[in-house]
Amino acid sequence: MQVDVSDWITEVGEVDSVWFLKRLSANDTLANGSHQAGLYVPKEFLFGILPALNQPKEENPDVWFELYIDSHADYRKVRAIWYNNRLRGKTRNEARITQFGGSSSPLLDPDSTGSLVIFAFVLNQRREAEYCRVWVCRNETEADVVEEKTGPVEPGEWISWSPEAADQVIASTKRRELAAPGSCWLKPEEIPAAWLKRFPSGAEIINKAMILRPEHGASIDKRLMKRRDCEYEIFRSVEEAIEQPNITHGFSNVDEFIARAQTILQRRKARAGRSLELHTRAIFTEEGLREDMDFTYCGESEPNKTPDFLFPSETAYKNSAYPSEKLRMLAVKTTCKDRWRQILNEADRINSKHLLTLQEGVSENQFKEMAEKSVTLVVPEPLFLKYPKSIQPHLKTLESFIGDIRILLSQAPMR
């Protein structure tokens, strides 16, 4: 009998545990043929729950533990290892979990690339991990159920989360060093007073990111990535400035806490859902494309169908005399493992669809299926190496996509 992810969350949430969540990249799985000696997990996280691993005087210390992949009825005894030869004049200083058993493991299956995975480390009385229970989300519906509880987990990020920690909604650990020198993290005195009274809109935060990261001279793709990192840091700094006093002050009852936590999670999900769209829209405008003349954002193609971007415009699309071969659409989805199929029924007049994503790789099987449905992946150039070498030549950068749109507009008939 197949286990339900909701039941699993409830069951695992009843024991003392710390969760580690990430989306599997092609480097984590065997998708790109360059599996880097195991699944990457930040050493700082592992040191906290496996203190025996933190042995700098020992070369490449390791700890073995039992791991149960409940989503796929799989069991392994696995090895956490700290590759620490940088302490001895070489290059590596990272932790990984190995010995999953090759491609037979759902964690290394190339088709698991892009999947959300939860490692629930069950703790003993000393707050050390005794064993680990794992759920590899089998589809985005399951991922949505998980993120409803923990908040969004985006490609290239990880979060730690504990079912028992009341302040985890605020304090979840992110991969990025948010307050690092030169970051976009705003100190309380740097945050506009109006933002502390009313949380800023996504567009307002992105405008601030464009000021802090103008990136003049950088390629379109690098500009997009740097600004999105900056926008995320601004968002989190404003969130902390507003919500940390509530956490410190405490709550009068559980219902009050749950209501506040839900507000925070919903805000995070809203940000994750629209951030990439708004950055792309800003890039288009910055590159001289005129909204509603050269592109339409969230326009209607057919009743109840609203592609993220239509080119040259919704008006042109709805003009039956306008040549279909001169129309383009761009869908924007941070992750695309299953969600890419959603775009197939958008913009009926446009047979070939373009999809902008930040997912760190797809399997060859996934890519073949996309290609058969005439879906072209648009991927920021810094992420190309995350994809299998066989797929990289078929990816399109955002800069080249915009170049194609400019050519299309120059050849467009009168609208």
WORA-V852126 format. One record per backbone hydrogen bond with DSSP energy under -0.5 kcal/mol. CO is the residue of the C=O (numbers start at 1). NH is the residue of the N-H. If there is no record, write none. Layout:
co=CO nh=NH
co=CO nh=NH
This chain:
co=4 nh=8
co=5 nh=9
co=6 nh=10
co=7 nh=11
co=8 nh=12
co=9 nh=13
co=10 nh=14
co=11 nh=14
co=12 nh=15
co=15 nh=17
co=16 nh=123
co=18 nh=121
co=19 nh=161
co=20 nh=119
co=21 nh=159
co=22 nh=117
co=24 nh=114
co=25 nh=29
co=26 nh=32
co=27 nh=36
co=30 nh=33
co=35 nh=37
co=39 nh=97
co=42 nh=45
co=42 nh=46
co=43 nh=47
co=44 nh=48
co=45 nh=49
co=46 nh=50
co=49 nh=129
co=50 nh=53
co=51 nh=54
co=53 nh=55
co=55 nh=58
co=58 nh=61
co=61 nh=82
co=63 nh=80
co=65 nh=78
co=66 nh=132
co=67 nh=69
co=67 nh=76
co=68 nh=70
co=68 nh=134
co=69 nh=72
co=69 nh=74
co=70 nh=73
co=74 nh=69
co=76 nh=67
co=76 nh=78
co=78 nh=65
co=79 nh=81
co=79 nh=98
co=80 nh=63
co=81 nh=83
co=81 nh=96
co=82 nh=84
co=83 nh=94
co=84 nh=87
co=85 nh=88
co=85 nh=90
co=86 nh=89
co=92 nh=86
co=94 nh=83
co=95 nh=41
co=96 nh=81
co=97 nh=39
co=98 nh=79
co=101 nh=104
co=102 nh=105
co=105 nh=108
co=105 nh=109
co=108 nh=30
co=109 nh=112
co=110 nh=113
co=112 nh=115
co=115 nh=24
co=116 nh=137
co=117 nh=22
co=118 nh=120
co=118 nh=135
co=119 nh=20
co=119 nh=121
co=120 nh=122
co=120 nh=133
co=121 nh=18
co=122 nh=130
co=122 nh=131
co=124 nh=127
co=128 nh=124
co=130 nh=66
co=131 nh=122
co=132 nh=68
co=133 nh=120
co=134 nh=70
co=134 nh=71
co=135 nh=118
co=135 nh=137
co=139 nh=143
co=140 nh=144
co=141 nh=145
co=142 nh=146
co=143 nh=147
co=144 nh=148
co=145 nh=149
co=146 nh=149
co=146 nh=150
co=147 nh=151
co=154 nh=157
co=157 nh=23
co=159 nh=21
co=161 nh=19
co=162 nh=165
co=164 nh=166
co=165 nh=168
co=167 nh=170
co=167 nh=171
co=168 nh=172
co=176 nh=178
co=177 nh=180
co=178 nh=185
co=180 nh=183
co=187 nh=190
co=187 nh=191
co=188 nh=191
co=192 nh=195
co=192 nh=196
co=193 nh=196
co=193 nh=197
co=194 nh=197
co=194 nh=198
co=201 nh=205
co=202 nh=206
co=203 nh=207
co=204 nh=208
co=205 nh=209
co=206 nh=210
co=207 nh=211
co=208 nh=212
co=209 nh=213
co=211 nh=214
co=215 nh=218
co=219 nh=223
co=220 nh=224
co=221 nh=225
co=222 nh=226
co=223 nh=227
co=224 nh=228
co=225 nh=229
co=226 nh=230
co=227 nh=231
co=228 nh=232
co=229 nh=233
co=230 nh=234
co=231 nh=235
co=232 nh=236
co=233 nh=237
co=234 nh=238
co=235 nh=239
co=236 nh=240
co=237 nh=241
co=238 nh=242
co=239 nh=243
co=240 nh=244
co=243 nh=247
co=244 nh=248
co=245 nh=249
co=246 nh=250
co=253 nh=257
co=254 nh=258
co=255 nh=259
co=256 nh=260
co=257 nh=261
co=258 nh=262
co=259 nh=263
co=260 nh=264
co=261 nh=265
co=262 nh=266
co=263 nh=267
co=264 nh=268
co=265 nh=269
co=266 nh=270
co=267 nh=271
co=268 nh=272
co=269 nh=273
co=270 nh=274
co=271 nh=275
co=274 nh=278
co=275 nh=279
co=276 nh=280
co=277 nh=281
co=278 nh=282
co=279 nh=283
co=280 nh=284
co=281 nh=285
co=282 nh=286
co=283 nh=287
co=284 nh=289
co=285 nh=288
co=289 nh=291
co=290 nh=293
co=290 nh=294
co=290 nh=295
co=295 nh=292
co=296 nh=298
co=296 nh=310
co=299 nh=301
co=302 nh=305
co=305 nh=301
co=305 nh=302
co=308 nh=298
co=309 nh=330
co=310 nh=296
co=311 nh=328
co=313 nh=317
co=314 nh=318
co=315 nh=319
co=316 nh=319
co=318 nh=320
co=319 nh=322
co=323 nh=326
co=324 nh=327
co=328 nh=311
co=329 nh=354
co=330 nh=309
co=331 nh=356
co=334 nh=358
co=336 nh=340
co=338 nh=341
co=339 nh=342
co=340 nh=343
co=341 nh=344
co=342 nh=345
co=343 nh=346
co=347 nh=350
co=349 nh=351
co=351 nh=353
co=353 nh=376
co=354 nh=331
co=355 nh=378
co=356 nh=333
co=357 nh=380
co=359 nh=361
co=360 nh=26
co=362 nh=388
co=363 nh=367
co=364 nh=368
co=365 nh=369
co=366 nh=370
co=367 nh=371
co=368 nh=372
co=369 nh=373
co=370 nh=373
co=370 nh=375
co=371 nh=374
co=374 nh=353
co=374 nh=376
co=375 nh=377
co=376 nh=355
co=377 nh=379
co=377 nh=396
co=378 nh=357
co=380 nh=383
co=381 nh=384
co=383 nh=386
co=384 nh=387
co=388 nh=391
co=388 nh=392
co=389 nh=393
co=391 nh=394
co=392 nh=395
co=396 nh=379
co=397 nh=401
co=398 nh=402
co=399 nh=403
co=400 nh=404
co=401 nh=405
co=402 nh=406
co=403 nh=407
co=404 nh=408
co=405 nh=409
co=406 nh=410
co=407 nh=411
co=409 nh=412
